[in-house]
């Protein structure tokens, strides 16, 4: 097993940012087994949340 770190963002939610990260990673990394959200943050503009960000640890099997 190997682990990589991925950063992702979304204007919708942390869940959407996580899904986008896994989908993008799966284009170049095969056999993804799990994703661990290491941290979450938001960007605030004009007193409103404008962006959700996640830092993921993605585990995949090396064959």
Buried (B, 14 or more C-beta within 10 A) or exposed (E): EEEEEBEBBBEEEBEBBBBBBBEEBEEEBEEBEEBEBEEEEEEEEEEEEEBBBBBBEBBBEEE
